[in-house]
Structures are given as C-alpha cells and as structure tokens.
Amino acid sequence: MSLAEELRQELAAVAPERRCDRVAEVSGLFHGAGSVHLRGRGDVSVHLDLADSAVARRAFSLLRELGVESEIRTYRRRSFDHATRYQLHVRGRQPALAVLREAGVLDARRRPLEVPPRRVVGRTCCRGAYLRGALLAAGSLSGPRAPHLELRTSSLDVARFLARVAADAGGRLAVRDRDRHAIAYAKGAQAIEHVLALAGASSAVLGLEERAVVGQTRAHANRLANADHANLVRAGRAADRQLRAVRALAADGSLDQLPPPLRSAADLRVRHPSLALSDLAGKARPPIARATLHRRLTRLVRLSESQS
C-alpha cells in the first residue's frame, strides 16, 4: 500500500465528536472533490467524486450523521489506469441544502462557493477537520526519500485559502498555479508531519518517519557494500598486476638476482595469488607490516615495467 493510500485509510477512520468538526470536514470534502449540478426550476444536486471506497464510506457516514441522505455510485475511469471511482450523489432537498449552506458549499441562492466562510474554520479543531476533508478529497503523499504532500485545488485562490487555514493552525503550505488547476503543498518531513498531525494522521507521521529511517539505513548499507566491492576490485587488480610482474621477472632470470626481501615478497604473492595485502603480510616469516610488503611488491611491479 502506498503512503497516499495509507494516509486516506487512516484519515477515513477518524471520527470527529463535535458537529462543527463534521461540518468543517464535509466542507473540505466538497470543496476538494465536489461539483454542483443544475436540475432545472432552481433544483440542484451535489456530487462528490472520490478515488477510494473508504473515503466514500466516510463521506456517506458524515452526511448521514448530519441528517443528509446520499447515494454511492461507482464508475470506471476511461483514461489513465481505468480505475474505479466513487460518487456520492446528494439531492437538493431542504435538509441537505441547509447543511451544505452551513458548510459553506452553497450560498443562500444555491450557488457554489469557491471557499467557505471563515466561520467554518474559526476554531483550531475545525481547521484540522477541514484539512482532513481536503486531504481525503484531493490529497496525495509520496516519499520517503523526497517526501512531498500535495492537495490539488480548482484555483489558486482555493490553494491560498488552504495555506491560510494551515498557517492559522501552525502548519505551513506553499501554493503553485498549474494552468488548469493549482496545488497547496509541503516538502520536507518536518513540514509534512506538522500538517498531517493537524489533520489527525498521527500513524502516517510515524510511518513517514519509519520509512525515512529504513531508507537511510538501506542507503548507508548500499554505500558500504559498494565501497567494499570497489575495494575488492582494486585489491584483485593490484594482486593480478603483482603476480604478472613476479612471473615476468622470473621468466627473464632477474628475480634470482634481487635482494632477499624482494624475493620473499615475490614468493608470498605466488603462493597466495588472491590474498589481501594485510593477510599476506601476516604470512611472512617473520611477519612484516602491510606498508612494508606493499612497498616491496610495488617495487617488483616497477622493475618489471622498466624491463618490458
């Protein structure tokens, strides 16, 4: 399950106790994923278009708790991955219209509002609930290497409103215009965790931190493994070069004329062609330092190159 799916699952399980929080969450849901449809003679219906069944059930439950009847329908998206989408249909009956006006989705003349009145997000708890609804409606989360939280909005004004709501609650969201839509977003673990905590996603915060730690540990292990592999390759190439030098010196008879320390180093390399330099130095009798053996073998290589 992706981070975004885990986030939606957790937020959909949050059950606000206060009516004001339910209203604010409904407002965030409808402003993030809602649309208003004219049915003639002033009658309207409102639809929620959602990507997750858990979010659809959450929205259905919230509306029912507020006394609003709705119907869940499904359809298969024609483009991209042909994924199943979930729609909540709310008929424009008087109880539903009253709740939608209270949530700042419609005005008194049944016209859609781009952003709700400030009274909807006047309390700290309501601001968190509104952010939760917006995340459920159109939020995405990716990470952990480069964590990115994004809320898609219909316009730059809506994105700026989300940023103000987050700022009033102590969070921080940046905004960006993307031609046909806009986004409010946060980058970096600390900024994202603050916004998620405001929305009530404490498990997602812990999961993001855990994935970051696991990612850092895996990256460190990979770096160590790559370094070890590179060292082994270098050591293998050096041993092969030393062995070829000893054989070349032995072939032209110059090896027997070298001082005993060099002949001893050559003999060690021939008897242990793949042994690491530190282990090879321990095989000498008497044992010698690794640096000493390295100098002697390097001298053999240079003598061989000078005679070739």
Summary of the structure (lengths in Angstrom):
residues: 308
radius of gyration: 34.4
end to end distance: 63.1
largest distance: 112.1
contacts: 973
relative contact order: 0.10
helix: 58%
strand: 17%
